[in-house]
Amino acid sequence: MATNTNLVGQASTLTPLPGILQRGLTAVSFFGFLSFVSSVALFLRLAYRLVTWKAKTHARVNQFVILIFNLILADIQQSLAFLLNTQWLRSNSIEVYTPTCWAQGWFVSTGDLASGVFTFAIALHAFFDIVHDFRLNHVTFLISIGGLWIFVYASAIIGIALHPSDFYVRAGAWCWINSKYTNERLWLHYFWVIIAEFGTVIVYTLIVLILRRRIKKSFYTTSATQLRARSAAKLIFAYPIVYIVCTLPLVIARLSTMAGRNVTFLELCVAGSMITSNGWVDVILYTVTRPALLSTTDSSPLDDRTKILDTFRLRPDQQYGVTTTIEARPRDHHIRKGSRGRGLEDGRSKGIHSRDGSQEELVGLQGVKSTTIVQTVVEPLEMMPGRSFDLGSAKSREK
């Protein structure tokens, strides 16, 4: 153990790799490969959807989708950094002052920081969209995206400019910022990552508390919006939990090293496996909680007019099928048959908040007329050959 501890603390080339590091880097490389492949696949899928949708509609893309694009791009860079550990396994050594070592250090710096920055940006965007019904105008939003990337890359470039010869060297189990540059590690990287971690938790906690309060007070006037708010209140906590669980162990390990505590290869490899899993876990998370983003039959989430709540499942447990909600309203709320509308989330609208709504007048047995609103939400289902499913799911309410 003492020998391993001494080796961890050195910044020089390590050859051959200790047995514990060979096994640990194998795990890190596997999860890096998994995150890289899944992130690239999701990136290409969303890109294809956007290109084809844009060609048909020429409409403006939803800001939320653009932010997810940038988060996936950050995850790709982060996973690529840890995927480069395959080179150390192949050569049975971690060689400093090589292009691979420099590239790994660069992608660790930019990928980790960009992932935190855009996770926090998505949280802030969701807060202002859901709570205040506010979004930046298109030009300001694009400038903000560019500013975030400039901040990420500038943080890495500043360190290289200050120490061009030995900024990226072996930092324990892989290449990163030289351990003797503690101030650069803190102020150019971990300070901002920690802000992103705690900021994300705080923002999503506020969103959940506000959603629950609004649900309790019947703030949302349509059943579809109410159900989506309930779904968001249950699912949205997954985002900060995933980010914290994946990133915090490595942050703790590095800060412990800066504080003078000895960290082992095993601790670093476990933490490395978790942080590089951020990519494939994000892919699963957004695919499960935002299925409409990948659907070929529903393009509404891509439209800039779509609100954040509309991108969640109608119910958190809804996997597939058809949901029909029937509501009766007084006769004086007359809307022409077959009309469509979208309810406002601020509770002031009398329209229908649904993907497909129809209204018609029915005459009761006693000659009393009432207006019946039928709301239907259809979630896409890909059928497997030789398999059949029960798609019926209906809920009706009568007044």
KENUGU-954016 format. One record per residue: residue in three letters; x, y, z of N, C-alpha, C, O in turn. Coordinates in pm, whole numbers, plus 32768, in hexadecimal, padded with zeros to 4 digits. Layout:
N
ALAXYZXYZXYZXYZ ...
END
This chain:
399
MET80527F8780008000800080008056807E8000803780E17FBE ALA80C18078804A811980ED8050815881077FC98166817A7FA0 THR817D809C7F8481B780AE7EFF815480EA7E9F817581447E52 ASN80D780B87EA3807180EF7E4C805681817E6A804381D07E0F THR805581A57EEB803E82307F1280AB828A7EDC808F82F87EAB ASN8127825E7EE5819582AD7EAF818982BD7E1881A483287DE2 LEU816082527DD4815282597D4380E182B87D1B80EC82FF7CB7 VAL807682B87D69800483107D4A802F83A27D51800383F37CFF GLY808183C37DB080A6844E7DC5810D84847D63812684FC7D61 GLN8148842E7D1281AE845A7CB3816F848D7C31810184637C0B ALA81B684E77BEE8185851E7B7081D484E87AF981BF85167A88 SER822D848A7B10828284567AA5824083E07A5F81D583B27A86 THR828283B179F68251833C79AC824C82C37A0882A682AC7A58 LEU81E2827779FB81D181FE7A4C81D5818479F1817E8173799B THR823A812F7A03824680B579B48293804C7A0482FA806E7A40 PRO82677FD07A0881E57FA079D481757FC67A32818D7FF67AA1 LEU80FA7FB17A0780877FD17A5B80767F697AC9807F7EF17AAE PRO805E7F947B4580407F347BAF7FC27EE57B8E7F6D7F157B43 GLY7FB57E6F7BC67F417E1B7BA97EBD7E5C7BCB7E5D7E507B7F ILE7EB77EA37C3D7E3C7EE57C657E167F527C027DA07F6A7BEA LEU7E7A7F967BC87E5E80007B687E347FC77AE17DE180027A9C GLN7E6D7F557ABB7E427F157A3F7DAF7EEF7A457D637F0779E7 ARG7D867EB47AB57CFA7E8D7AC47CA07F097ACF7C337F0D7A97 GLY7CD07F6C7B187C7F7FE57B297C6D80327AA87BFE80607A8B LEU7CD880417A5A7CCD808A79DC7C7C803D79757C408079791C THR7C787FB979827C227F6B792A7B8F7F8F79417B437FA078E2 ALA7B687F9A79C07ADF7FC279E17AC3805179B37A59806C797A VAL7B2080AB79CC7B0E813679A37B00813F790B7AA9818878D8 SER7B5380F678C27B4E80F978307ACA80C077FC7A9280F2779A PHE7A988058783D7A19801C781379A6808078207958809277C2 PHE799C80C078927930812178A57944819D784E78E281DC7824 GLY79C281C1783479DB822E77D879AD820C774C797282607707 PHE79C781917720799B8164769D79028161769678C8818B7632 LEU78C18130770078308129770377F281B476FA779181C976B1 SER782B8213774477F7829C7740781082DD76B977BA83267686 PHE788582C3767E78A682FF75FD784682CE75917810831F7545 VAL7831824C758977DB82137521774A82417533770A826B74D2 SER7715823A75AE768A826175C5767582F675B0760D831F757B SER76D5834975DA76C883D975C876CD84007535767F84547509 VAL772783C474EB772F83E0745B76AF83B37416767D83F873BD ALA767A833E743D75FF830C7400758A836A741A753D838773BF LEU757C839B7496751183F874B67526847D746F74C684B9743F PHE75A184AB746875BF8528742275978520738F7559857B7359 LEU75BA84B2734E759884A172C07502849272AC74CA84C3724A ARG74C1844C730A7430843B730173E884C1730A739184DE72B8 LEU740D8512736B73D08595737B73F185F07305739D863D72D7 ALA746C85E672D47494863872617440861671E67414866F719E TYR742A859571D073D8856A715E7349859C716C730D85CB710B ARG7312859171E5728A85C071FC727F865571E3721F868471A4 LEU72E186A1721372DC8731720372E9875B717172A387B57143 VAL7344871A71297359873D709C72DB8722704B72B087776FFC THR72A086AD705D7228868A701071B186E170397163870B6FE5 TRP71A586FB70BC7136874F70EA714687DF70BD70E588207096 LYS71C1880F70C271DB8899709871C088AC7003718E89146FD9 ALA71E188476FB471CA88506F24713488576F03710E88936E9F LYS70E1881A6F57705188186F3E700C88946F756FB188C96F35 THR703688C16FE96FEC892C702D702D89B470246FE88A1A7025 HIS70B389B7701A70FF8A35701B70E58A84709C70F78AFE709E ALA70BA8A407105709D8A837184711B8A8A71DA71808A4B71BC ARG71118AD5724471828AE6729E71898A7072FF71238A417331 VAL72038A40731A721689CB736F720589F07402722E8A5C742D ASN71C98996744E71B589AA74DB723B89BA7523729A8970750A GLN72418A1C757D72BD8A3775C672E789C1761D735E89A7762C PHE7286897B765572A5890776A872EE889C7658734D885F768A VAL72C4888575DD7304882275887393884B756773ED87F87565 ILE73A888CC754E742E88FE7532748A88E975AB74FE88C4759B LEU74568900762174A688EB769A74CA885876AB753A883776D3 ILE746D87FF768D748B876F769574F8874A7630755086FB764E PHE74F0878575B97557876F755575E28790758D76418743757D ASN75EC880175CC766C882D7602769A87D77676771287BE7686 LEU763C87A976C8765F874E7735769586CA76FE76F786957732 ILE7657869776967687861A765A7712862E761F776885D67629 LEU772886A175E077AC86BF75A9781586C37618788586947605 ALA77F086FA768A784C86FA76FD7866866C772E78D8864A7750 ASP77FE86197733780E858E775E7868854076FE78B384E87728 ILE78608561767E78B7851E761C7949853D7639799E84E47635 GLN796785BC765579F185E276747A2185A076F47A93857376FE GLN79C8859C775879ED855F77D67A0784C977C77A69849677FE SER79B18484777E79C383F4776B7A3F83D777167A828372772C LEU7A5C842D76B57AD3841B76637B52842376B77BB383DB769E ALA7B51847B771C7BC6848977737BE6840577B87C5A83DC77BB PHE7B8283C377EE7B9A834878387BA582CF77DB7BDE82697801 LEU7B7082DC77637B83827276FF7C15826976D57C4381FE76AD LEU7C5F82D876DF7CEC82D876BB7D41828377197DB6826976FC ASN7D07825677887D5181FC77E07D718177779D7DC8812D77CA THR7D2B815977317D4A80DE76E77DD980E176B27E1A807976A3 GLN7E0B815976957E96816676677EF7813E76D57F5B80FD76BA TRP7ED9816577517F32814077C07F2D80A977D97F92806C77FB LEU7EB9806E77C77EAF7FDD77D67EFA7F9477687F3B7F2E777F ARG7EF07FCB76EF7F347F8B767E7FCC7F8F768C80117F2E766F SER8000800276B98091801276C880C57FE97751813E7FE77768 ASN80697FC977AD808B7FA2783680DB8010787C81347FF478CD SER80BA808C785C80FE80FE789C80AF817E78848067818A7821 ILE80BD81DC78E28084826278D080F982BF78B4814982DC790E GLU810482ED783A81798338780D815A83CE7807810383F977BB VAL81A1841A7857818E84AB785881D784EA77E2822B84AA77A2 TYR81B4856877C581F185B5775781DA857176D0822D857C7676 THR8169852C76C3814384F0764380C085307615807785667667 PRO80A3852A75938024856375627FAA852575A67F47856B75BF THR7FAF84A575C47F3D846376057F28849A76917EB784B276BB CYS7F9584AE76DB7F8B84E377627F528571775F7EFC859477B0 TRP7F8385C277037F53864C76F87EBF864D76D17E718699770A ALA7E9985F9766F7E0E85F576437DB185C676B37D4385FB76C3 GLN7DDE856576FF7D8B8535776E7D7885A177D77D0985B47808 GLY7DE285E877F87DD6865478587D7786C178287D2786F67875 TRP7D7F86E177A87D298748776E7C96871E77737C42876D779D PHE7C7686A3774A7BEB867677477BB3866077D37B3B867277E8 VAL7C06863A78337BD7863178BD7BAF86BC78EE7B4586CD792B SER7C04871E78D47BE887A779017B6987DF78BF7B0F880F7904 THR7B6387D8783B7AF2881477F37A7387C178027A0687F97810 GLY7A7F873C77FE7A0886E8780679C586EF788D794B86FE7895 ASP7A1286E478FA79D986EC79807997877379987925877A79C8 LEU79DE87DE797679AA8864798F792F8881793978CD88B9796A ALA7934885C78B978C38875786078488827788C77D888597884 SER785C87AD78B977EC875D78EA77A787A07960772D87A67967 GLY77F787D479BE77BE881A7A30777B889C7A09770F88BC7A3C VAL77B988E779AF77838969798576FB89577942769E89A27961 PHE76EE88F778E8767088E9789F7606889F78F0758E88B178D8 THR762F884C794F75CD881379AB758E888179FE751488827A12 PHE75DF88DE7A2D75AD89507A7A755989AC7A2174F389E17A4E ALA758489C079A475398A16794974AF89DD792C744D8A287924 ILE74A58959791C74238919790573CA892B797F735289417971 ALA7404892179F673B689347A71737F89C37A78730989D67A97 LEU73D38A267A5C73A68AB17A5F733B8ACB79F572D88B107A10 HIS734F8A95797E72EC8AA6791372668A6A793C71FD8AA77925 ALA726989F3797871ED89B479A571A98A077A11712E8A137A12 PHE71F78A3F7A6C71BE8A907AD971738B097AA271008B207AC6 PHE71B38B557A4B71728BCE7A1870FF8BAD79BB709D8BF879B5 ASP71078B3D7972709B8B16791970218AE779676FB08B10794C ILE70378A8F79C96FC88A557A166F8E8AB77A7B6F148AC57A85 VAL6FE48AFB7AC46FB68B507B326F898BD97B026F228C0B7B2F HIS6FD58C167AA76FB98CA07A7E6F888CAC79EE6F6D8D1B79BF ASP6F7E8C3B79A76F558C3E791A6FAA8CA278CA6F778CEF7879 PHE702E8C9C78E4708A8CFB78A570FA8CAF785E71318C4F7893 ARG711A8CDD77E4718C8CA9779971D38D1C775571958D7E772E LEU72558D0E774672A28D74770072768D7D766F72488D1B7635 ASN72858DF47634726B8DFC75A572D68DAD755A733F8D8E7591 HIS72BB8D8E74DE730D8D2E7493739F8D5C748973FA8D0C749E VAL73B58DD97469743D8E0B7457748A8E0774DA74FD8DDA74DE THR744B8E377545748D8E3675C874AC8DA875F475158D8E762F PHE74518D4C75D874678CC175FC74E08C8775B475348C4575F3 LEU74EC8C9E7533755E8C6A74E775E18CA9751676488C65751D ILE75DD8D29753776558D6B756C767D8D2D75F176F38D1C760D SER761A8D0A764376368CCC76C476768C4376B376D38C2076FB ILE76458BF5765276808B72763677128B82760C776A8B3A763C GLY772A8BE075B177B48BF97587780B8C2775FB787F8BFF7605 GLY77D48C7A765278208CAA76C678468C39772578B48C3B775E LEU77ED8BD87736780D8B67778E78808B14775678D88AEA77A1 TRP787F8AFB76D378ED8AAF769879708AFF769D79DB8AC576B4 ILE79698B80768979E18BD376947A1A8BCA77217A938BC27734 PHE79C28BCD778579ED8BC1780F7A328B3B78287A9A8B36786A VAL79F88ACF77F57A318A4978097ABC8A3F77CB7B1B8A12780C TYR7AC88A67774F7B498A5A770A7BB08ABF773C7C288AA27740 ALA7B818B3577627BDE8B9977987C1B8B69781B7C908B827836 SER7BCC8B23786D7C008AF078EC7C728A8E78D57CD38A8B7921 ALA7C678A3E786B7CD389E0784B7D4B8A27780C7DBE8A08782A ILE7D2E8A8777B67D9B8ACD776F7DED8B2277CF7E678B2C77C0 ILE7DAD8B5D78337DF78BB078937E608B5D78DA7ED28B8978EB GLY7E3B8AE579057E9B8A8F79497F108A6978F17F838A68791D ILE7EF28A4A78737F5D8A2678157FB88A9D77FB80328A8E77F0 ALA7F7C8B1577F17FCC8B8C77D980298BAA784F80988BDA783C LEU7FFA8B8E78C9804D8BA7793F80BD8B41794E812A8B62797D HIS80A38AC5792681058A58793781068A0278B880D4899278B9 PRO813F8A35784D813889EE77CC8185896C77C8816589157777 SER81EA895B781B824188E6780F8212886C785E822A87FB7835 ASP81D0888378CE81AD881079248125881E7966811287F279D7 PHE80C6885C79218042886F795C7FF787EB79657FBB87CB79CC TYR7FF8879C78F77FB7871A78F6802086AC7901806F869678A5 VAL802086697972807B85F8798A8029858879CC7FAF859379D8 ARG806C851F79F5802384B57A3B7FF384E97AC28042851A7B13 ALA7F7384DD7AD87F3785097B557EF584907B977E7B84867B9E GLY7F4684367BC87F1283BC7C047F00834E7B9E7F6183127B70 ALA7E8183327B7B7E6182C17B237E5382E97A917E4282917A3D TRP7E5A83677A707E54839779E67E90842279E17EBD84567A47 CYS7E91845D796D7ECF84E1795D7E69855079767DF8854B7947 TRP7E9785B479C17E45862B79DA7EA286997A0B7F1B869279F5 ILE7E6C86FF7A4E7EBB87707A7B7F2287427AE27F0386F67B3E ASN7F9C87727AD1800987517B2C7FE1876E7BBE7FAA87D77BDC SER7FFE870E7C167FD3871A7CA1801487917CEA7FE187BD7D51 LYS808287C47CB580C388357CF8807C88B97CDA8097891E7D1B TYR802388B97C7A7FD789327C597F4D892B7C9A7EE889217C56 THR7F4B89317D1D7ECE89227D677E6D89967D517DF489827D48 ASN7EA28A0F7D477E4B8A827D307E038A787CAA7D8D8A987C9F GLU7E4C8A4B7C437E0F8A3B7BBF7DA589CD7BC17D3C89DA7B83 ARG7DC189617C097D5E88F77C157CDD892B7C567C6E890B7C2B LEU7CEF897C7CBC7C7B89AC7D077C2E8A177CBB7BB58A097CA5 TRP7C738A827C927C2C8AF67C5C7C0A8AEB7BC87BB18B307B97 LEU7C518A957B807C318A837AF17BD98A097AD87BAF89F07A67 HIS7BBB89BD7B437B6D89437B2C7B0C89267B9F7A9389387B91 TYR7B4088FA7C117AEA88C37C787A8F89297CBB7A2189067CE7 PHE7ABA89A57CC47A638A0B7CFD79E08A157CAE79758A1E7CE9 TRP79EA8A127C2A79748A1F7BD47924899E7BD078A989A27BC6 VAL7968892B7BD7792088AC7BDB78CD88A27C5B785B88747C58 ILE790788CD7CCB78BE88CA7D4A784789287D4777DC89057D7A ILE7857899D7D0C77E789FA7CFD777889BA7CA9770289C67CCA ALA779F89777C3E773C89347BE876F388C77C35767A88B77C26 GLU773B887B7C8776FD880F7CD3769688447D377622881B7D35 PHE76C1889F7D8D766588D27DF275F9892A7DB57587892A7DE3 GLY761D89777D4D75B989C97D0A754C89767CC974D7899B7CCF THR757189077C8B751088AF7C4C74B088757CB3743788707C9C VAL74E588497D24749088117D8E742F887A7DC273B8885D7DD3 ILE746088F27DDB740C895D7E11739C89827DB07329898F7DD8 VAL73BF89927D31735C89BE7CCE72F089547CBB727989767CBA TYR731688D67CAC72B2886D7C99725D885A7D1671E7883A7D0C THR7297886C7D8C724888647E0771DD88D07E0A716B88B67E31 LEU720289497DE371A189B77DDD713289987D7970BD89B37D94 ILE715689607D0670F1893E7CA1708D88DA7CD9701488EB7CC9 VAL70BF88717D1A7068880A7D51700B88447DBB6F9388277DBC LEU704288967E156FF188D27E7E6F83892B7E446F1189287E72 ILE6FA689787DDF6F4389D27DA16EDA89817D566E6489A17D5C LEU6F0489187D0E6EA388C57CC76E4188837D276DC988827D0E ARG6E74884D7D956E1C880C7DF66DB988707E346D45884F7E4B ARG6DE988E87E4D6D90894E7E846D2389737E1F6CAF89847E44 ARG6D4989807DA26CE789A27D3A6C8289317D256C0B894A7D12 ILE6CB288B67D296C5988437D196BF4883F7D8B6B7E88257D75 LYS6C2388587E046BCC88557E796B6188C27E716AF088AD7E9D LYS6B8389357E386B2589A47E2D6ADA89A67DA86A978A087D89 SER6AE7893A7D596AA2892F7CD76AC489A57C7D6A6C89E07C3E PHE6B4489C67C776B728A357C246B5A8A1A7B906B388A757B44 TYR6B6D899D7B666B5C89787AD96ACB89547AC06A9289007B06 THR6A8F89927A5C69FE898A7A4769D2891579F2695B88F779ED THR6A2D88D279AE6A07885F795C6A4687E279956AB187E679D2 SER6A01877279826A3186F479BB6AB686C979806B0A869279C6 ALA6AC986E178FE6B4686B878BE6BBD870278FA6C2586C67918 THR6BAD8786790C6C1A87D479476C3287AB79D86CA487A57A05 GLN6BC487907A1F6BD187657AAA6C1D86E17AB46C7286CF7B0B LEU6BFE86847A586C4386027A596CD686127A366D2B85D17A71 ARG6CF3866879D66D7F867D79B06DCC86C17A216E4286A37A36 ALA6D8C871A7A696DCD87597ADC6DEC86F27B486E5786F47B83 ARG6D8E86977B606DA7862C7BC06E1A85D37B916E6F85AA7BE1 SER6E1C85B67B116E8785647AD86F0E85A97AE96F70856A7B12 ALA6F13862B7ACA6F9086757AD76FBE867A7B687036866E7B84 ALA6F60868C7BC46F8386947C526FC186127C84701286147CE1 LYS6F9C85A27C476FD285227C71705384FE7C2870AD84C07C62 LEU705D85257BA970CF84FA7B587145855A7B5C71B785317B47 ILE712B85D97B757192863F7B62720586327BC5727386617BAB PHE71EB85F37C37725485E07C9A72C185817C67733085807C9B ALA72A185327C01730484D47BCD737C851C7B9173EB84E77B94 TYR736885947B5A73D485DB7B17744486067B7674B885E67B5C PRO7427864C7BE37496866E7C3E74D185F57C84754985F17C9F ILE747E85907CA074B185187CE3751884D37C8C758484AD7CBB VAL74F784C17C0C7553847F7BAF75D684CC7BA4764184917BA8 TYR75CC85507B95764585A07B84769D859C7C017717858D7BF6 ILE766085A87C7676AD85A67CF376EE851E7D09776485177D2A VAL76A284B47CF776D7842D7D0D774C84107CB077AD83CF7CD7 CYS7743843F7C3477AD84227BD2782A84777BE7789984457BD1 THR781C84F27C10788F854E7C1278CD85637C9B7945857C7CA5 LEU787C855A7D0578AF857E7D8A792385267DBA797F855C7DF8 PRO792384A27DA2799484517DD47A1D847F7DA27A7D84837DF0 LEU7A2784A37D217AA884CF7CEE7ACD85597D257B4185747D41 VAL7A6A85AF7D347A8486327D707ABB86217DFC7B1C86637E22 ILE7A7E85C97E4B7AAD85B07ED47B3B85787ED47B8F859F7F25 ALA7B5585197E787BDB84DD7E727C4585447E507CAF85477E8E ARG7C2A859A7DED7C8C85FF7DC57C9F86687E317D1086927E4B LEU7C3286947E707C3F86F67EDB7C8986BB7F537CD287017F98 SER7C74863A7F6A7CBD85F87FD77D5285F67FBA7DA4860A8014 THR7D7685DE7F3C7E0285E07F147E3F866A7F297EAF86787F59 MET7DF286D17F037E22875A7F157E32877D7FA87E8487D17FCB ALA7DE2873C7FFE7DEB8756808E7E58870480D17E6F87138149 GLY7E9C86AE80857F0B866280BB7EEE85D180DD7F47858A810C ARG7E7085A380C57E51851880E37E7C84BF806F7E7084E67FFB ASN7EAD844980907ED683EA80297E5C83A37FEE7E0B836C8038 VAL7E5183A57F6A7DE483627F237E1E82ED7ED47E8782FC7E95 THR7DDE827B7ED87E1282047E967DE381FB7E057D8782427DDC PHE7E2381A17DBA7DF981877D317D6981547D2E7D1B81787CD6 LEU7D4581007D8F7CBE80C87D937C5581367DA27BF081347D5C GLU7C6E81957DFC7C0F82037E0E7C0182567D8F7B92827B7D68 LEU7C7182737D4F7C6B82C27CD47C2282797C657BD682B67C1A CYS7C3881F77C597BF881AB7BED7B62819D7C037B1481A27BA4 VAL7B3A818B7C807AAA81867C9E7A6A820D7C7E7A0082137C3F ALA7AAB82797CAB7A7682FE7C8F7A77831C7BFA7A1B835A7BC6 GLY7AE182EF7BB37AE883037B237A7B82B87ADA7A4282EC7A7A SER7A5D823E7B0679F281F07AC7796B82347AD8791782317A7E MET795882737B4B78D882B57B6578CA83357B14785F834F7ADC ILE793383847B0D792584027AC5791B83EE7A2E78D7843A79EA THR795E838879FA7953836F796A78CF8329794878AA832178D3 SER788782F779AE780282BE79987799832B79897725830E796A ASN77C083A679A077638415799477218419790B76AC843E78FF GLY776C83F378A3773783F8781B76C883957803765A83BC77DB TRP76E18313781A767B82AF77FC760482BA785C759482987837 VAL761C82E878D775AC82FC793375558371790574DB836A790E ASP759283DD78D47545844D789D74EF841F7828747C8448781B VAL752783CB77D374DC8399775F7460834D778D73F38364775B ILE747182F377ED73FF82A87822739B83077864732282FA7851 LEU73CE836578B2737783C078FD731D841278A072A4841978B5 TYR73588450783A730884A377E172B1844F77847246847D775B THR72DB83D677637289837F770F720D8350775B71A083477721 VAL721D833177DC71AE82FF782C714D836E785370D4835C784A THR718283E0787E712C844B78B070FA84A97843709784EF7857 ARG713C84AB77CF711185027760710584AF76E0714C84CC767F PRO70AF844976DA70A883F17665707E843975E670A1840F7578 ALA703284A775F3700484EE757D7077852B752E7068854774B7 LEU70EA8540756F715D85797528718F851C74BB71C585497456 LEU717E849974D071B084377470714483FF7418716183B373BB SER70C884227433705983EB73E7705784217359707184977342 THR703983CA72FC702F83F572706FA38428724F6F8F846371E5 THR6F42841372AA6EB8843A72906E9084BA72D66E2884F472B7 ASP6EE084E773336EC0856073806F3285C373766F9D85AD73AF SER6F1B862F732E6F848694731A6F6E870F73706FBE876D7369 SER6F03871273C06EE4878A740D6F5387B3746E6F68882B747F PRO6F9D875474AF70078781750A707787CD74C570C488137507 LEU708287BF744170EB880573F970C9889673DF712188E773C5 ASP704988B873E7701C893F73CA703C899C743D7030897774B2 ASP70658A15741D708F8A757482701D8AA174DC70358AD57549 ARG6FA08A8C74B06F2D8AB475016F0B8A4D756C6EBC8A6975C6 THR6F4689D775636F29896D75C46F6B898C76496FE189AF764F LYS6F1F897E76B56F52899A773A6F92891D77766F7C88AE7746 ILE6FE1893277DF702A88C4781D6FCC8856784E6FE887E0783A LEU6F5E887C788D6F03881778C16ECA87BD78546EAC8748786D ASP6EBC87F377DB6E8587A3776E6EE2873577406EB886DC76F6 THR6F618739776A6FC086D3773E6FC3865B779C700385F6777D PHE6F7F866578106F7A85F4786C6F0A859578456EAD85BB77FE ARG6F12851B78756EA784BC78626E2784F278A36E2C853E7903 LEU6DB484C8786C6D3684F278A66D2884BF79346CF18503798B ARG6D5C8445794B6D66840D79D26DF083D279E16E2783A0797F PRO6E2B83D77A586EB283A37A6A6EBC830D7A516F2882DC7A31 ASP6E4B82C37A5F6E4F82337A496E22820B79BE6E18819479A0 GLN6E06826E79686DD3825178E36E42822378886EA5826A7875 GLN6E3281AD784E6E97817577F66E6C817977656EBD8194770C TYR6DEC815F774C6DBC816076C36D24816276C66CE781597731 GLY6CE6816D76526C56816076486C0F81E376336C4D82487610 VAL6B8B81E076486B34825276316AF2827A76B36ABC822576FA THR6AF582F976D26AB2832C77496A45838C771E6A5F83EC76D7 THR69CB83727749695A83C77726691C83FF77A568FB83B47800 THR690D848277AB68D084C4781D6855850D77EF685B855A778F ILE67E484F7783167678537780C673E8593787D6735856978F0 GLU67248611785B66FB867278BE667A86B57890666B86D27819 ALA661E86CD78EA65A3871678CB65AE87A3790265DA87B67974 ARG6587880578B2658B889078DD650488D278C364B5889F7874 PRO64E8894179056468898578F1645389AC786164B189B97812 ARG63D089BD784063A889D977B663E08A5C778163F68A687708 ASP63F78ABE77D9641D8B4377A764AB8B4A777664D08BAC7735 HIS64FF8AE5779465878AE5775E65818AA576D465B08A3576C2 HIS65488AEA7674652E8AAF75F065A78AC2759465D78B31757F ILE65D48A52755E663F8A5574FA661289FF748765D68995749D ARG662C8A277410660089DD739C6633894E739A66A0893173CC LYS65E588F87361660A886B73596689885B730666998896729B GLY66E38808733D675F87EB72F567CA8853730A6834884A72CC SER67B388B673606818891D7375688888E773CB6875888A741A ARG68FC892373BC697188FC740A69A989757451699B89E67421 GLY69EA895D74C26A2689CC750A6A8B899A756C6A9489237588 ARG6AD789F475A06B3D89D276046B298A2A767F6B288AA57676 GLY6B1A89EA76F16B048A34776D6B848A71779F6BF08A39778D LEU6B798AE377DD6BED8B2178196C068AE778A16BA98AC478E9 GLU6C878ADB78C56CAB8A9F79446C998AFE79B96CA98AD67A2C ASP6C798B7D799E6C6B8BDB7A0C6BE08BD87A4A6BC38C287AA4 GLY6B898B7F7A1C6B098B6E7A5B6A9F8BCE7A2C6A308BCD7A62 ARG6ABB8C2079C86A5A8C82799B6A138C59791C69B28C9A78F6 SER6A3E8BF078DB6A048BCA785B698E8B6C786D698A8B2078CE LYS692F8B72781368BD8B16781368C68AB5779F68668A6E7782 GLY69378AAF775F69498A5576EE696B89CA771B696689AB7792 ILE698D897876BC69B088ED76D86A4688DE76CF6A838909766D HIS6A8288A277356B12888A77336B2787F777126B3087A3776B SER6B2E87D876946B3F874D76696B77874C75DE6B7687B17598 ARG6BA786D975B76BDF86CE75306B7186C274C96B8186EF7457 ASP6B00868574F16A94867874916A12868774DD69EF8630752C GLY69C986F374C7694F8709751168DA871874B468E9874E7447 SER686486EA74DC67EB86FF748F677A871D74EE677786E9755E GLN671C877274C366AC87997516662D878E74C4662C87AF744E GLU65C2876075036543875D74BE64D28768752364E287417597 GLU6461879D74F863EE87AC754F639E872C754F638486F274E5 LEU637586FD75C56322868875D4629F86B17614629C8709766A VAL6234867275EC61B0868F7625618B86207683618585AB765B GLY617286427701615185DE776560C585A97753607C85D776FB LEU609C854877A66019850A779E5FA9856C77BD5F3A855F7787 GLN5FC385CE78135F5D862F783B5F6486AE77E65F2687137809 GLY5FAE86A877785FB6871D7722601887857753601987F57720 VAL606A876377B760CD87C077EC614E87B0779F618687437797 LYS617D881C776661F7881877176271882D776F626F887C77CD SER62D987E67751635887F7779763C987EC773363B687B676C6 THR643D881F775564B2881776FE651187AD7733653C87B377A6 THR6530874E76E1658A86E27708660F86F376C1661487027646 ILE667986F1770D6700870276D66746867C76D96752863E7743 VAL67748650766867BC85D1765F684E85F07641686C862A75D9 GLN68A785C9769A693685DF7688697985597671696884FC76C0 THR69C4855076086A0784D375E76A9B84EB75D56AC385417587 VAL6AEC84A0761C6B7E84A6760E6BAE842175DD6B9583BA761D VAL6BF1841F756E6C2183A375336CB8839F753D6CFC83F57505 GLU6CED833F75836D7D832C758C6DA782C475256D6182607517 PRO6E1582D774DC6E3F827A74756E6781F374AF6EA081EC751B LEU6E49818B74686E6B810374916EA280B8741B6E6080AC73B3 GLU6F19808674296F55803573C06F337FA373DC6F5D7F6C7442 MET6EE77F6473826EBD7EDA73956F2A7E7A736B6F6A7E8C7303 MET6F3D7E1473BA6F9D7DAD73996F557D3C734F6EE27D1D7371 PRO6F947CFF72ED6F567C9272A26F2B7C2273006F777BF57355 GLY6EAE7BF672EC6E7F7B85733A6E537BA973C66E327B4F7414 ARG6E507C2973E96E2B7C5374706DB07CAC74686D9F7CF57406 SER6D5C7CA674CA6CE87CFD74D16CE07D39755B6D0A7CFB75BD PHE6CA97DB175646CA27DF675E36C147E2D75F76BCE7E4B7597 ASP6BEC7E3976736B6E7E7876966B867F0D76A36BC57F3B7703 LEU6B537F5876426B707FE7763F6B05803A76866B1480B37692 GLY6A9D7FFE76B36A2F804D76EA6A51808977706A7A804377CD SER6A41810877796A54814D77F969FB81C777F96A1C822B77B8 ALA698B81C3783F692C823178386904825F78C368FC82117921 LYS68ED82DC78CA68C18315794A6858837C792C687083D778DC SER67E683717968677B83D1794D6748840E79CE674683CF7A38 ARG6720848979C166E884D27A32666A85167A04666B85537999 GLU65FD850D7A4F657D85497A29655685B27A8F656B85A27B07 LYS651D861B7A5D64E886847AB4645186907A9D640F86E37ADB 
END
